[in-house]
């Protein structure tokens, strides 16, 4: 039995607090939330919102940014977009490699990694899960890499592939459970817990269901999952991964997207219209179709129009109370 499975009885959680908001404004590119602790920028463009991820051990740094994965040790540095993984015989059969070469030649795929699905650190070993996308933006490869920050001038090492593709958003797909690396993934029609245990160099997959819509992690052991039911509803559950136990938070007749995991806020498109729901308090807020929604510093930001905002409101999701708002100044004519 692997250390991953031995540790499945453990349970933990984490929490957070909101900063006191004093004002909200828009500078043409960023929404700026002023709080008692300082200003928080939320770029209008989600491409601009991508943040650098840095891991450090003494003079050794590992950074994911627009250059890809960069490792620095003093004056020495090495940057890569991990092109070799796209054609690696460790990951693909000869026929699959030939097919990828053909798609690269016609522009359907690129050898360079497009973005990062997640990263997690175990001691001095940092694991990265970059993602490759095709010309339509669909992921076709996720590969696990390791950088050992205890080594001099370390270069990224290809570890292998987790089973399936990460089901969680942003860059938080990878987690740590004991001495194992894991991600919540989709594999064909199934979803579950894909893991890698460095001490044994073993990969595994624990299937948990087959109707996943989306998932958002709350902690290393607890996640929210939205699954379709046989009755054309969406069931949102709080799922404890180690034990396999779950608790139903809501059953909704409509489409559901997660806005945030803690507290659980969902964006619902139902036959009766679109609305936000706080699954803890039960409070709801009506929304117009196409209105953008974003979680910012413990609150929900809503603005309009989507591309050229003229107004925005920051809402406290506990009871959907407006706590700050901005309106563009009228042009004098």
N, C-alpha and C positions, 0 to 999 in steps of 0.2 A: 504493500500500500504506500502511495506517495505521501510526502509531507503535506501536500495540498489536501488530500482526502483525510489525513489524520487530524488536520486542524478544523474540520468542518463544524465542530461543536461551538466554536468561538463566536462571539457576537459583540459588536460595538456600534457606536453612533457618533455623529458630530452635529454641531449646531452653529448658529451665527446670529449676529445682531445687526440692526439697521442703524445707520448714521442719521442724525437729525438734519433734515433737508431745509435749507433756507431760501433757495430760489432755483429757477430753471430758465435757461435761455438757449438760443441756437445761433451759432456764428457763421452759418452758411455751409459748414461741413460737419460740425459736431454739435450734439446736444450736450450742454454743460450743466451738470447738477451740482449746485453749491451746497456743501454741508458744513457742519461745525468743525469737521476734521479737515476740510479742504475741498477742492474742486474735482469732480469725476467727469471724464470725457467719454461719451458714447458716440462713435462716428456714425453718421448717416449710412455710409457704405459699409457693408459687412466685410468687404475685402480689406478696407482700411482698418477694420477692427481687429484683425488678426494680430495676436501678441507674440512676442518672442518668448521662448521657453529656455531657461538657462539652468544648468546644473554645475556645481562647482566643488572642487576638492583641492584646497591649497592654491597652487598656481595653474591647475588643470581645469579648463572650462569645456563644457559641451553645450552647444547652442543650436536650437532650431529656429531659423528665420527665413527670409526670402532667398538666401543662398542655399538653403537645404540644411544639412547637418554639418556643423563646423565644430572641430575640436581644437583647442588651443592649450599649449603648454609653454609658458614663458613667451619667448619670441617665435616659437614654432607654431604653425597652424595648418590645418587640413580641412578643406571644405568639399562636400560632395552632395549631389542630388541622387546618389545611390542608383545610377543608371544600370550597373551590372546585374542588379536583382531582377530586372525585367526579363533577362534572358538567361537566368541562372539555371543550370541543370540540377541544382539542389531543390529547386522549386517547381520545375516544369519538365515534361517529357520532351523528347526531340521534336515530335509533331507539334506540340504546343509552342515551342520556341520558334519553329519555322512560321507558324501562323502569326505569332506576335511580330516577327521581323517583317512580314508582308503588311501587317496593319500599320506598323511604324512608317513604312515606305510611303503609304498613301495618306498618312496623317490621321488615321483613326485612333492610334495610340501614341504615347510618348514614352521613351525609356526613363525620363526623369520623374521622380516622385512629385506629386502635385501638392500635397498638404500632409498634415500630421493628424492621425486619429487619436493618439494618446502617448503618454510617457509615464513611467513609474521608476522609482529608485529603490533598490535593495542593497543597503550598505553602500559600497563604492561602485556598484554596478548599476548603470542606468539603462533601462530598456525603452526603445522607441518603436512606435508602430506607424511608419509612414504609409501613405495611401497613393495609389496610382489611379488616374481617371482616364476614360476614353474621351473622344471628341464631343460626346454628348454629356459629359460630366458624370457618367456612371462609374463607380469604382470597379476595377477589374483585378486589382492586386493590393493586398496589405501584407507586408513582410515585417517580421520582428527582428530588430537589430539591438546589439548591446555595445555600450562604451564603458570600459572599466577605468574609472577615474584614478585608480590606485597605480595604474601602469604609466611609465613614461611615454609621452607622445602616442597615446592610444588612438587607434583608428577604429571606426565602426565595424563590427563583426556581424555578418548575417547569421542569425540563429535558425530561422525557419519560418513557418507559417502557422498561425493559429487557425483552427477549423472555422470556416465561415468568414463573414465580414461584420465589422463592428456595428452594433445596432444603436449605440448612443451617439449623441451629437457632439459638436464642438471638438475640443481636444482632450476629453476626459475618458476616453474609451478604456485605457489600461488602469488596472487596480492591482493592489498587492493583498494577498491573503496568505498569512504565514510567510513562507519562503517561496511562494509561487506568484507568478504573474498571471493575471486573468483579464478577460474581456467578455462582455455580454455580446453574443454574435448571432447572426442569422446564417443558417446553412441549408440552402434549399428551402423547404417548407418548415424546417425546425428552427427553434431558437434555444439557446442555452448558455452554458458557462464554459468557455474555451480557456484552457490554461496551459502554462508552460512552467515546469519545475526545474530551475537551474541545477540543483544538486544531482538530479538524475538525468538531466537533459531530455526529459520526457514531455510529450504533448498529450493532451486529452480533451474530451468534450463531454459535458454532462447535459443531456437534452432536458429541457424543462417544459416545452410546449410547442405548438405548431400553428398558432394564429396571431403572431406578434404584429402589432402595428408600429409601436415605438417603445423606447425605454429610456429612462433617465435614472442615473445612479444617485442615491442619497448618501451612502457611505460605502465602505469596502464590502459590507455584507448585505446591505439593503438597497433595493432598487424599486422604482415604480415601473410597471409594465402596463401597456394598453394592448388588449387582445380583442379580436372580433369573436362574437359568440355565434352559435348556429341559428340565433334568432334575430340576426341583423342588428345587433346592438354592439357597443364597444364597452368592454369591462376593464376598469382600471383597478389594478391590484397593487398592494404593497407586498413585495416579494422578498422573503428572507432566504438568500441564496444558500447558506450552509445547510439549513434544515429542510429546505424545499417547501416550507410552509408559507402561505399567503393569506392576506386579508383583503376582501373586496372593499374598495373605497367608493365606487360608483359604477352604475350600469347606465349607459347613455345611448339613446337612439340617435345616432349621428356620428360624424367624423370627429376625432379627437387628436389634438397635438399638445404636447407639453410645453408650457411657457417656463415653468420652473418646477424643481423637484421638492424643495423644502423652503417654504410651505408648498404643497402640491397645487399648482395653478394650471388649469387646462383651457385651451381654446377649442370651443365646440361649434361645429356647423351642423345644425339639426333642422328637421322639417319646419320647426317654429322660428328659425332664424339663427343668427350667430351670437354667441355670448361667451364671456369668461366666467369660470367658476373656481372659487377657492374650495377645494375638497375637504379642508379642515373646518372652515366656518360655514360652508354652504352658501356663502354670499355670491351673487351673480351680477354681472354687468353686461348689458346689451352692447353689441358692436355692429357697425356697418360692414358689409362685405368688402374685402380688400384693404381694410384699415390695418396698418402695421402695429405690431405689439412687441415689446421687448422688456426683459427683466433687467433693471438697473438698480444696483445698490439696495436691494431689499424691497423694491417697489416696481410697479409696472408702468412703463412709458408707452403712451399712445399718441400718435400724431397724424396730421393730414395736411395736404395730400402726401402720398407716399414718397415721391421723388423730390418735390420742392415744398417743404413744409411751410405752412403759414400759421399753424397753431399746434400746440403740444400740451399734454397734461400728464403729470406724474401722479399715479394713484396708489394709495395704501390698499393692498389687496385683502386686508382683514375684513373690511366692510365696504370697500370700494369708495373710500373717501378721497377727494382730490386734495393733494398736499402742496402742489406747486404747478403753475401753468405759465405758458409763454404764448404771446400772439405777436406776429410780425407787425412792425410799424407800417401804417398806411403810407403809400407814396403820395407826396404832395403833387398836385397837378396843375 
